[in-house]
Amino acid sequence: NWNDEASTLRCVRSVCDSVLPNGAMIELFVLDNGSATADWTSLQDGIDHSAVTLIRNETNTGFAAGHNVAIREATKRNADYMWLLNNDAVVKSDTLATLLMVHSTAPDCGVVSPLIYAMHDGKTVDFAGATHDWANLKSLHAGDLASAEKMQTDHPEDFWVFGTAPLLRMTALADIGLLDEKYFAYYEDDDLCTRLARAGWSSKMALAAAILHHRRKAVYLERPAYFFYLMARNARCG
């Protein structure tokens, strides 16, 4: 959470409604990444402390460093998987179970992501998977489910997924390390999937799983200046 407690609480409620496979247990962490006092107070007041562990960073340490706090907590608890979830997402009751099923049937899978649909209509696919085109230093994104399935079959070593809602296998993270905090925000998901591939792990899309995610209607006009700085810098960071 960063100054958006209303979205965070909505996201938490959707996760708490998840239907899990037999034997599966979930521990839910919410990290406040240096929000203003009013937002932090509202988050504390609105959260169900019996179901959620709330952690506070006094300053905004960035997407990667903030999520690494939660990953370290999962490591301490000997978790099998870690689901990193953007606070402006809403999940379906079967999303997590479907992601877990992909991991259970693919022991080489280091990370699996659901399809990401635009929150405003629930029909527009915003992300279905991507591959790195190293020769041209760019990414190619799947435009639909059929191309996503073909893309990850044809280019398994170059396939990567967004950091919006990835379910990570903890043994894979132990193998390659945490999110690279030098990125602060943006491109840490590209980097993570690249390191997984180099270590022999695969990245996958669960095409039967879905989340809704807030998308700015004016993608670039509504972005703050630091977005363009970080995107330009981090594209060359690796």
Secondary structure by P-SEA (a helix, b strand, c coil): ccccaaaaaaaaaaaaaccccccbbbbbbbbbccccaaaaaaaaaccccccbbbbbccccccaaaaaaaaaaaaaaaccccccccccccccccaaaaaaaaaaaacccccbbbccccccccccccccccccccccccbbbbbccaaaaaaaaaaccccbbbbcccccccaaaaaacccccccccccaaaaaaaaaaaaabbbbbbcccbbbbbbbbccccccccaaaaaaaaaaaacc
